[in-house]
Amino acid sequence: MAELQIDGDNEIFYLHTRSANDEAPTFVFVNALTGSTDHWEAVVAPSLRSQGFGTLSYNFRGQEKSRFAPQIELTNSLIVDDLCALIDEVAPVRPILAGLSIGGLYAAQA
């Protein structure tokens, strides 16, 4: 469990497990608006990790365990920018973005 600290009022909760080697990609999971890391961590992420893949799941600002300042407008571009910042910070091996519902759109835009 980790947090990407954006500033004093804003942070992104994420779970990252590195791939077994530098050849195996990391799946980056992007939630639906009502999603959470729990959706990915129930079956999909553990199954991929057991095969040697890396995983990175996170919650948008405002989702469980991710904080945001009340004056912040949670726009599509903010969510995409946060995803890009998280990928830059964590530097997952050979990332493959996978999104559920609107999370697929955010993944494509990132």
The first five atom37 places (N, CA, C, CB, O) and aatype in JSON, in Angstrom:
{
  "aatype": [12, 0, 6, 10, 5, 9, 3, 7, 3, 2, 6, 9, 13, 18, 10, 8, 16, 1, 15, 0, 2, 3, 6, 0, 14, 16, 13, 19, 13, 19, 2, 0, 10, 16, 7, 15, 16, 3, 8, 17, 6, 0, 19, 19, 0, 14, 15, 10, 1, 15, 5, 7, 13, 7, 16, 10, 15, 18, 2, 13, 1, 7, 5, 6, 11, 15, 1, 13, 0, 14, 5, 9, 6, 10, 16, 2, 15, 10, 9, 19, 3, 3, 10, 4, 0, 10, 9, 3, 6, 19, 0, 14, 19, 1, 14, 9, 10, 0, 7, 10, 15, 9, 7, 7, 10, 18, 0, 0, 5, 0],
  "atom_mask": [
    [1, 1, 1, 1, 1],
    [1, 1, 1, 1, 1],
    [1, 1, 1, 1, 1],
    [1, 1, 1, 1, 1],
    [1, 1, 1, 1, 1],
    [1, 1, 1, 1, 1],
    [1, 1, 1, 1, 1],
    [1, 1, 1, 0, 1],
    [1, 1, 1, 1, 1],
    [1, 1, 1, 1, 1],
    [1, 1, 1, 1, 1],
    [1, 1, 1, 1, 1],
    [1, 1, 1, 1, 1],
    [1, 1, 1, 1, 1],
    [1, 1, 1, 1, 1],
    [1, 1, 1, 1, 1],
    [1, 1, 1, 1, 1],
    [1, 1, 1, 1, 1],
    [1, 1, 1, 1, 1],
    [1, 1, 1, 1, 1],
    [1, 1, 1, 1, 1],
    [1, 1, 1, 1, 1],
    [1, 1, 1, 1, 1],
    [1, 1, 1, 1, 1],
    [1, 1, 1, 1, 1],
    [1, 1, 1, 1, 1],
    [1, 1, 1, 1, 1],
    [1, 1, 1, 1, 1],
    [1, 1, 1, 1, 1],
    [1, 1, 1, 1, 1],
    [1, 1, 1, 1, 1],
    [1, 1, 1, 1, 1],
    [1, 1, 1, 1, 1],
    [1, 1, 1, 1, 1],
    [1, 1, 1, 0, 1],
    [1, 1, 1, 1, 1],
    [1, 1, 1, 1, 1],
    [1, 1, 1, 1, 1],
    [1, 1, 1, 1, 1],
    [1, 1, 1, 1, 1],
    [1, 1, 1, 1, 1],
    [1, 1, 1, 1, 1],
    [1, 1, 1, 1, 1],
    [1, 1, 1, 1, 1],
    [1, 1, 1, 1, 1],
    [1, 1, 1, 1, 1],
    [1, 1, 1, 1, 1],
    [1, 1, 1, 1, 1],
    [1, 1, 1, 1, 1],
    [1, 1, 1, 1, 1],
    [1, 1, 1, 1, 1],
    [1, 1, 1, 0, 1],
    [1, 1, 1, 1, 1],
    [1, 1, 1, 0, 1],
    [1, 1, 1, 1, 1],
    [1, 1, 1, 1, 1],
    [1, 1, 1, 1, 1],
    [1, 1, 1, 1, 1],
    [1, 1, 1, 1, 1],
    [1, 1, 1, 1, 1],
    [1, 1, 1, 1, 1],
    [1, 1, 1, 0, 1],
    [1, 1, 1, 1, 1],
    [1, 1, 1, 1, 1],
    [1, 1, 1, 1, 1],
    [1, 1, 1, 1, 1],
    [1, 1, 1, 1, 1],
    [1, 1, 1, 1, 1],
    [1, 1, 1, 1, 1],
    [1, 1, 1, 1, 1],
    [1, 1, 1, 1, 1],
    [1, 1, 1, 1, 1],
    [1, 1, 1, 1, 1],
    [1, 1, 1, 1, 1],
    [1, 1, 1, 1, 1],
    [1, 1, 1, 1, 1],
    [1, 1, 1, 1, 1],
    [1, 1, 1, 1, 1],
    [1, 1, 1, 1, 1],
    [1, 1, 1, 1, 1],
    [1, 1, 1, 1, 1],
    [1, 1, 1, 1, 1],
    [1, 1, 1, 1, 1],
    [1, 1, 1, 1, 1],
    [1, 1, 1, 1, 1],
    [1, 1, 1, 1, 1],
    [1, 1, 1, 1, 1],
    [1, 1, 1, 1, 1],
    [1, 1, 1, 1, 1],
    [1, 1, 1, 1, 1],
    [1, 1, 1, 1, 1],
    [1, 1, 1, 1, 1],
    [1, 1, 1, 1, 1],
    [1, 1, 1, 1, 1],
    [1, 1, 1, 1, 1],
    [1, 1, 1, 1, 1],
    [1, 1, 1, 1, 1],
    [1, 1, 1, 1, 1],
    [1, 1, 1, 0, 1],
    [1, 1, 1, 1, 1],
    [1, 1, 1, 1, 1],
    [1, 1, 1, 1, 1],
    [1, 1, 1, 0, 1],
    [1, 1, 1, 0, 1],
    [1, 1, 1, 1, 1],
    [1, 1, 1, 1, 1],
    [1, 1, 1, 1, 1],
    [1, 1, 1, 1, 1],
    [1, 1, 1, 1, 1],
    [1, 1, 1, 1, 1]
  ],
  "atom_positions": [
    [[0.85, -1.18, 0.0], [0.0, 0.0, 0.0], [0.89, 1.23, 0.0], [-0.97, 0.0, 1.22], [1.84, 1.33, 0.78]],
    [[0.57, 2.17, -0.89], [1.36, 3.39, -0.99], [0.46, 4.53, -1.42], [2.54, 3.21, -1.99], [-0.68, 4.32, -1.85]],
    [[0.98, 5.74, -1.3], [0.26, 6.93, -1.74], [1.2, 7.8, -2.57], [-0.31, 7.73, -0.53], [2.37, 7.97, -2.23]],
    [[0.67, 8.33, -3.65], [1.38, 9.35, -4.41], [0.91, 10.68, -3.85], [1.11, 9.23, -5.96], [-0.24, 11.08, -4.04]],
    [[1.8, 11.38, -3.16], [1.47, 12.66, -2.54], [1.55, 13.75, -3.6], [2.44, 12.97, -1.34], [2.62, 14.0, -4.16]],
    [[0.43, 14.38, -3.89], [0.4, 15.47, -4.88], [0.7, 16.78, -4.17], [-0.98, 15.53, -5.61], [1.52, 17.57, -4.62]],
    [[0.01, 17.01, -3.06], [0.28, 18.13, -2.17], [-0.36, 17.81, -0.83], [-0.27, 19.49, -2.77], [-0.79, 16.67, -0.63]],
    [[-0.44, 18.75, 0.06], [-0.95, 18.48, 1.4], [-2.39, 17.99, 1.47], [0.0, 0.0, 0.0], [-2.76, 17.33, 2.44]],
    [[-3.19, 18.3, 0.46], [-4.6, 17.92, 0.47], [-4.98, 16.86, -0.56], [-5.44, 19.13, 0.24], [-6.11, 16.38, -0.58]],
    [[-4.04, 16.49, -1.4], [-4.35, 15.6, -2.52], [-3.34, 14.46, -2.59], [-4.36, 16.37, -3.84], [-2.13, 14.69, -2.61]],
    [[-3.86, 13.23, -2.62], [-2.99, 12.07, -2.77], [-3.75, 10.94, -3.44], [-2.44, 11.62, -1.4], [-4.98, 10.88, -3.39]],
    [[-2.99, 10.04, -4.06], [-3.58, 8.92, -4.76], [-3.1, 7.63, -4.11], [-3.21, 8.95, -6.27], [-1.89, 7.38, -4.01]],
    [[-4.04, 6.81, -3.67], [-3.75, 5.51, -3.1], [-3.49, 4.52, -4.23], [-4.92, 5.02, -2.19], [-4.23, 4.5, -5.22]],
    [[-2.44, 3.7, -4.08], [-2.19, 2.68, -5.1], [-1.53, 1.45, -4.5], [-1.31, 3.23, -6.21], [-0.95, 1.49, -3.41]],
    [[-1.63, 0.34, -5.24], [-1.01, -0.93, -4.91], [-0.16, -1.34, -6.1], [-2.08, -2.03, -4.56], [-0.67, -1.46, -7.22]],
    [[1.12, -1.57, -5.87], [2.02, -1.93, -6.98], [2.85, -3.14, -6.6], [2.94, -0.74, -7.35], [3.45, -3.19, -5.53]],
    [[2.87, -4.1, -7.49], [3.75, -5.25, -7.37], [4.54, -5.34, -8.66], [2.94, -6.58, -7.08], [3.96, -5.44, -9.74]],
    [[5.86, -5.31, -8.55], [6.71, -5.39, -9.74], [6.57, -6.75, -10.4], [8.18, -5.13, -9.37], [6.27, -7.75, -9.75]],
    [[6.8, -6.76, -11.7], [6.78, -8.03, -12.43], [7.97, -8.89, -12.01], [6.8, -7.78, -13.97], [8.94, -8.39, -11.44]],
    [[7.87, -10.17, -12.3], [8.9, -11.12, -11.88], [10.25, -10.85, -12.53], [8.45, -12.53, -12.2], [11.29, -11.19, -11.97]],
    [[10.24, -10.24, -13.7], [11.48, -9.88, -14.39], [11.22, -8.7, -15.31], [12.04, -11.1, -15.2], [10.08, -8.26, -15.46]],
    [[12.27, -8.18, -15.92], [12.13, -6.99, -16.77], [11.48, -7.28, -18.12], [13.48, -6.38, -16.99], [11.26, -6.35, -18.89]],
    [[11.19, -8.53, -18.4], [10.51, -8.88, -19.65], [8.99, -8.93, -19.48], [11.01, -10.22, -20.16], [8.24, -8.68, -20.43]],
    [[8.54, -9.25, -18.28], [7.1, -9.39, -18.04], [6.47, -8.02, -17.82], [6.84, -10.31, -16.81], [6.93, -7.26, -16.96]],
    [[5.43, -7.7, -18.58], [4.77, -6.4, -18.43], [4.04, -6.25, -17.1], [3.8, -6.19, -19.56], [3.82, -7.21, -16.36]],
    [[3.69, -5.01, -16.83], [2.87, -4.66, -15.66], [1.51, -4.19, -16.15], [3.56, -3.56, -14.78], [1.43, -3.29, -16.99]],
    [[0.47, -4.8, -15.65], [-0.89, -4.36, -15.97], [-1.27, -3.22, -15.06], [-1.9, -5.53, -15.84], [-1.19, -3.34, -13.83]],
    [[-1.69, -2.1, -15.64], [-2.11, -0.91, -14.9], [-3.62, -0.83, -15.01], [-1.42, 0.41, -15.46], [-4.17, -0.66, -16.1]],
    [[-4.29, -0.97, -13.88], [-5.75, -1.05, -13.86], [-6.36, 0.32, -13.56], [-6.22, -2.08, -12.83], [-6.0, 0.97, -12.58]],
    [[-7.29, 0.74, -14.43], [-7.94, 2.03, -14.3], [-9.42, 1.78, -14.0], [-7.76, 2.9, -15.61], [-10.14, 1.17, -14.79]],
    [[-9.86, 2.26, -12.86], [-11.21, 2.01, -12.35], [-12.31, 2.66, -13.17], [-11.32, 2.49, -10.95], [-12.08, 3.59, -13.95]],
    [[-13.51, 2.14, -12.98], [-14.73, 2.85, -13.35], [-14.93, 3.96, -12.31], [-15.98, 1.87, -13.42], [-14.24, 3.97, -11.29]],
    [[-15.85, 4.86, -12.55], [-16.07, 5.96, -11.6], [-16.45, 5.45, -10.22], [-17.16, 6.89, -12.11], [-16.08, 6.05, -9.21]],
    [[-17.18, 4.35, -10.15], [-17.6, 3.81, -8.86], [-16.73, 2.63, -8.44], [-19.06, 3.38, -8.91], [-17.12, 1.86, -7.56]],
    [[-15.57, 2.47, -9.04], [-14.7, 1.33, -8.75], [-13.71, 1.6, -7.64], [0.0, 0.0, 0.0], [-13.69, 2.66, -7.02]],
    [[-12.89, 0.59, -7.41], [-11.79, 0.71, -6.46], [-10.78, -0.4, -6.75], [-12.31, 0.62, -4.99], [-11.03, -1.29, -7.56]],
    [[-9.66, -0.32, -6.09], [-8.64, -1.35, -6.25], [-9.19, -2.73, -5.89], [-7.41, -1.03, -5.39], [-8.72, -3.74, -6.4]],
    [[-10.19, -2.76, -5.01], [-10.77, -4.05, -4.6], [-11.3, -4.86, -5.78], [-11.91, -3.81, -3.61], [-11.21, -6.09, -5.78]],
    [[-11.84, -4.18, -6.79], [-12.37, -4.89, -7.95], [-11.27, -5.66, -8.68], [-13.05, -3.91, -8.91], [-11.49, -6.78, -9.13]],
    [[-10.11, -5.05, -8.8], [-8.99, -5.69, -9.51], [-8.29, -6.7, -8.62], [-7.99, -4.62, -9.99], [-7.83, -7.74, -9.09]],
    [[-8.2, -6.39, -7.34], [-7.42, -7.22, -6.42], [-8.14, -8.5, -5.98], [-7.06, -6.42, -5.21], [-7.52, -9.36, -5.35]],
    [[-9.41, -8.64, -6.3], [-10.15, -9.83, -5.9], [-9.67, -11.08, -6.65], [-11.65, -9.63, -6.13], [-9.4, -12.11, -6.03]],
    [[-9.57, -10.99, -7.98], [-9.21, -12.16, -8.78], [-8.17, -11.84, -9.85], [-10.45, -12.74, -9.43], [-7.17, -12.54, -9.98]],
    [[-8.41, -10.77, -10.61], [-7.6, -10.48, -11.79], [-6.13, -10.25, -11.44], [-8.15, -9.26, -12.51], [-5.25, -10.91, -11.98]],
    [[-5.86, -9.32, -10.54], [-4.46, -8.99, -10.22], [-3.71, -10.17, -9.6], [-4.43, -7.8, -9.26], [-2.58, -10.44, -10.02]],
    [[-4.29, -10.88, -8.62], [-3.56, -12.03, -8.08], [-3.25, -13.09, -9.14], [-4.36, -12.65, -6.94], [-2.18, -13.69, -9.13]],
    [[-4.19, -13.31, -10.04], [-3.97, -14.29, -11.1], [-2.82, -13.88, -12.01], [-5.25, -14.48, -11.92], [-1.98, -14.71, -12.37]],
    [[-2.77, -12.61, -12.37], [-1.67, -12.12, -13.22], [-0.33, -12.19, -12.49], [-1.94, -10.68, -13.67], [0.68, -12.57, -13.08]],
    [[-0.33, -11.82, -11.21], [0.91, -11.9, -10.43], [1.43, -13.33, -10.32], [0.7, -11.32, -9.04], [2.63, -13.55, -10.34]],
    [[0.52, -14.29, -10.2], [0.93, -15.7, -10.09], [1.59, -16.18, -11.38], [-0.27, -16.59, -9.76], [2.3, -17.19, -11.37]],
    [[1.37, -15.47, -12.48], [1.99, -15.8, -13.76], [3.23, -14.96, -14.04], [0.98, -15.62, -14.89], [3.81, -15.05, -15.12]],
    [[3.65, -14.15, -13.06], [4.87, -13.37, -13.19], [4.7, -11.94, -13.67], [0.0, 0.0, 0.0], [5.68, -11.21, -13.77]],
    [[3.47, -11.54, -13.97], [3.21, -10.17, -14.41], [3.21, -9.22, -13.22], [1.88, -10.09, -15.17], [2.95, -9.63, -12.09]],
    [[3.5, -7.96, -13.48], [3.35, -6.94, -12.47], [1.95, -6.38, -12.51], [0.0, 0.0, 0.0], [1.24, -6.52, -13.51]],
    [[1.54, -5.74, -11.42], [0.23, -5.09, -11.38], [0.34, -3.74, -10.67], [-0.81, -6.0, -10.67], [1.13, -3.56, -9.75]],
    [[-0.48, -2.83, -11.13], [-0.6, -1.5, -10.51], [-2.07, -1.13, -10.54], [0.28, -0.42, -11.24], [-2.64, -0.93, -11.61]],
    [[-2.69, -1.05, -9.37], [-4.07, -0.59, -9.28], [-4.1, 0.64, -8.38], [-5.01, -1.73, -8.73], [-3.27, 0.77, -7.48]],
    [[-5.03, 1.51, -8.63], [-5.09, 2.75, -7.84], [-6.51, 3.26, -7.79], [-4.15, 3.83, -8.44], [-7.38, 2.83, -8.56]],
    [[-6.74, 4.18, -6.89], [-8.05, 4.84, -6.78], [-7.9, 6.31, -7.16], [-8.62, 4.7, -5.34], [-6.97, 6.99, -6.72]],
    [[-8.84, 6.79, -7.97], [-8.86, 8.2, -8.35], [-8.98, 9.06, -7.09], [-10.01, 8.51, -9.33], [-9.4, 8.58, -6.04]],
    [[-8.61, 10.31, -7.22], [-8.9, 11.25, -6.13], [-10.4, 11.19, -5.87], [-8.44, 12.72, -6.49], [-11.21, 11.21, -6.79]],
    [[-10.75, 11.11, -4.6], [-12.15, 11.04, -4.21], [-12.66, 9.62, -4.03], [0.0, 0.0, 0.0], [-13.68, 9.41, -3.38]],
    [[-11.97, 8.64, -4.6], [-12.33, 7.25, -4.33], [-11.68, 6.83, -3.02], [-11.89, 6.32, -5.51], [-10.86, 7.55, -2.46]],
    [[-12.04, 5.66, -2.55], [-11.57, 5.17, -1.25], [-10.06, 5.31, -1.09], [-11.97, 3.71, -1.08], [-9.29, 4.9, -1.96]],
    [[-9.65, 5.9, 0.02], [-8.25, 6.08, 0.44], [-7.47, 7.1, -0.39], [-7.55, 4.77, 0.38], [-6.29, 7.31, -0.11]],
    [[-8.08, 7.73, -1.39], [-7.43, 8.8, -2.15], [-8.11, 10.11, -1.79], [-7.51, 8.53, -3.69], [-9.33, 10.23, -1.86]],
    [[-7.31, 11.09, -1.41], [-7.87, 12.35, -0.91], [-7.8, 13.44, -1.98], [-7.11, 12.82, 0.35], [-6.96, 13.41, -2.88]],
    [[-8.72, 14.4, -1.86], [-8.68, 15.58, -2.72], [-9.2, 16.79, -1.96], [-9.49, 15.35, -4.0], [-10.07, 16.68, -1.1]],
    [[-8.65, 17.93, -2.31], [-9.09, 19.18, -1.7], [-10.49, 19.52, -2.19], [-8.1, 20.34, -2.03], [-10.81, 19.28, -3.36]],
    [[-11.34, 20.06, -1.32], [-12.73, 20.35, -1.69], [-12.87, 21.3, -2.88], [-13.46, 20.92, -0.52], [-13.86, 21.23, -3.61]],
    [[-11.9, 22.19, -3.07], [-12.0, 23.16, -4.17], [-11.57, 22.57, -5.52], [-11.16, 24.38, -3.86], [-11.71, 23.23, -6.55]],
    [[-11.04, 21.35, -5.52], [-10.58, 20.71, -6.75], [-11.77, 20.17, -7.53], [-9.59, 19.58, -6.43], [-12.62, 19.48, -6.97]],
    [[-11.84, 20.47, -8.81], [-12.87, 19.9, -9.68], [-12.3, 18.62, -10.28], [-13.31, 20.92, -10.79], [-11.27, 18.66, -10.96]],
    [[-12.96, 17.51, -10.05], [-12.49, 16.21, -10.52], [-12.91, 16.0, -11.98], [-13.04, 15.07, -9.62], [-13.91, 15.34, -12.26]],
    [[-12.14, 16.57, -12.88], [-12.45, 16.51, -14.31], [-11.76, 15.31, -14.96], [-12.01, 17.82, -15.0], [-10.88, 14.69, -14.37]],
    [[-12.19, 15.01, -16.18], [-11.55, 13.93, -16.94], [-10.06, 14.2, -17.1], [-12.22, 13.78, -18.31], [-9.24, 13.29, -16.92]],
    [[-9.7, 15.42, -17.44], [-8.28, 15.73, -17.68], [-7.47, 15.61, -16.39], [-8.14, 17.15, -18.26], [-6.3, 15.21, -16.44]],
    [[-8.05, 15.94, -15.24], [-7.35, 15.77, -13.97], [-7.09, 14.29, -13.7], [-8.16, 16.41, -12.82], [-6.01, 13.91, -13.26]],
    [[-8.09, 13.46, -13.95], [-7.95, 12.02, -13.73], [-6.87, 11.45, -14.64], [-9.3, 11.3, -13.97], [-6.06, 10.63, -14.21]],
    [[-6.86, 11.86, -15.9], [-5.84, 11.39, -16.85], [-4.45, 11.9, -16.44], [-6.18, 11.85, -18.28], [-3.48, 11.15, -16.49]],
    [[-4.36, 13.17, -16.06], [-3.07, 13.72, -15.6], [-2.56, 12.97, -14.37], [-3.21, 15.23, -15.28], [-1.36, 12.71, -14.26]],
    [[-3.46, 12.63, -13.45], [-3.06, 11.87, -12.26], [-2.54, 10.5, -12.65], [-4.23, 11.73, -11.29], [-1.55, 10.03, -12.1]],
    [[-3.2, 9.85, -13.59], [-2.75, 8.53, -14.07], [-1.35, 8.64, -14.67], [-3.74, 7.96, -15.12], [-0.48, 7.81, -14.38]],
    [[-1.12, 9.64, -15.49], [0.2, 9.85, -16.09], [1.26, 10.12, -15.01], [0.16, 11.02, -17.1], [2.37, 9.61, -15.08]],
    [[0.91, 10.92, -14.02], [1.85, 11.21, -12.92], [2.17, 9.95, -12.13], [1.27, 12.29, -11.99], [3.32, 9.74, -11.74]],
    [[1.17, 9.12, -11.89], [1.38, 7.88, -11.16], [2.3, 6.94, -11.94], [0.04, 7.19, -10.88], [3.21, 6.34, -11.37]],
    [[2.08, 6.83, -13.23], [2.94, 5.98, -14.07], [4.36, 6.52, -14.08], [2.39, 5.9, -15.52], [5.32, 5.75, -14.0]],
    [[4.51, 7.83, -14.17], [5.86, 8.43, -14.12], [6.54, 8.14, -12.79], [5.78, 9.95, -14.35], [7.74, 7.84, -12.75]],
    [[5.79, 8.24, -11.71], [6.35, 8.03, -10.37], [6.74, 6.58, -10.12], [5.36, 8.48, -9.31], [7.83, 6.3, -9.63]],
    [[5.85, 5.67, -10.45], [6.05, 4.25, -10.15], [6.96, 3.58, -11.18], [4.72, 3.53, -10.08], [7.69, 2.64, -10.85]],
    [[6.91, 4.05, -12.42], [7.7, 3.49, -13.53], [7.51, 1.98, -13.66], [9.19, 3.81, -13.32], [8.47, 1.22, -13.55]],
    [[6.26, 1.53, -13.88], [6.03, 0.1, -14.03], [6.73, -0.45, -15.28], [4.52, -0.19, -14.09], [6.87, 0.25, -16.28]],
    [[7.16, -1.7, -15.19], [7.83, -2.35, -16.31], [6.84, -2.6, -17.44], [8.49, -3.69, -15.86], [5.79, -3.21, -17.22]],
    [[7.16, -2.11, -18.64], [6.36, -2.36, -19.85], [4.86, -2.28, -19.58], [6.71, -3.72, -20.43], [4.16, -3.29, -19.75]],
    [[4.34, -1.13, -19.17], [2.94, -1.03, -18.75], [1.93, -1.33, -19.85], [2.68, 0.34, -18.21], [2.09, -0.92, -21.0]],
    [[0.9, -2.06, -19.45], [-0.27, -2.32, -20.29], [-1.45, -1.76, -19.53], [-0.45, -3.87, -20.62], [-1.77, -2.25, -18.44]],
    [[-2.12, -0.74, -20.07], [-3.24, -0.12, -19.37], [-4.52, -0.86, -19.68], [-3.37, 1.36, -19.76], [-4.82, -1.16, -20.83]],
    [[-5.29, -1.16, -18.63], [-6.57, -1.85, -18.76], [-7.6, -1.09, -17.94], [-6.47, -3.34, -18.28], [-7.4, -0.86, -16.75]],
    [[-8.69, -0.7, -18.58], [-9.69, 0.08, -17.89], [-11.06, -0.56, -17.92], [0.0, 0.0, 0.0], [-11.41, -1.29, -18.85]],
    [[-11.82, -0.29, -16.88], [-13.19, -0.77, -16.78], [-14.13, 0.41, -16.96], [-13.44, -1.48, -15.41], [-13.99, 1.43, -16.28]],
    [[-15.09, 0.28, -17.87], [-16.05, 1.33, -18.15], [-15.3, 2.6, -18.58], [-16.94, 1.59, -16.92], [-14.47, 2.55, -19.48]],
    [[-15.59, 3.73, -17.96], [-14.92, 4.97, -18.35], [-13.42, 4.93, -18.07], [-15.55, 6.15, -17.61], [-12.66, 5.72, -18.62]],
    [[-12.99, 4.0, -17.22], [-11.57, 3.79, -16.99], [-10.83, 3.43, -18.27], [0.0, 0.0, 0.0], [-9.65, 3.74, -18.42]],
    [[-11.52, 2.77, -19.19], [-10.93, 2.46, -20.5], [-10.65, 3.71, -21.3], [0.0, 0.0, 0.0], [-9.63, 3.81, -21.98]],
    [[-11.55, 4.68, -21.21], [-11.34, 5.96, -21.89], [-10.16, 6.7, -21.27], [-12.61, 6.84, -21.82], [-9.32, 7.23, -21.99]],
    [[-10.09, 6.73, -19.95], [-8.96, 7.38, -19.28], [-7.65, 6.7, -19.66], [-9.14, 7.37, -17.76], [-6.65, 7.38, -19.9]],
    [[-7.65, 5.38, -19.71], [-6.44, 4.65, -20.1], [-6.0, 5.01, -21.5], [-6.67, 3.14, -20.0], [-4.82, 5.22, -21.76]],
    [[-6.96, 5.09, -22.43], [-6.65, 5.43, -23.81], [-6.12, 6.87, -23.91], [-7.88, 5.26, -24.7], [-5.2, 7.14, -24.68]],
    [[-6.69, 7.77, -23.13], [-6.24, 9.17, -23.17], [-4.86, 9.33, -22.54], [-7.24, 10.07, -22.46], [-4.1, 10.21, -22.94]],
    [[-4.54, 8.5, -21.57], [-3.22, 8.58, -20.93], [-2.15, 8.12, -21.9], [-3.17, 7.71, -19.63], [-0.97, 8.11, -21.57]]
  ]
}
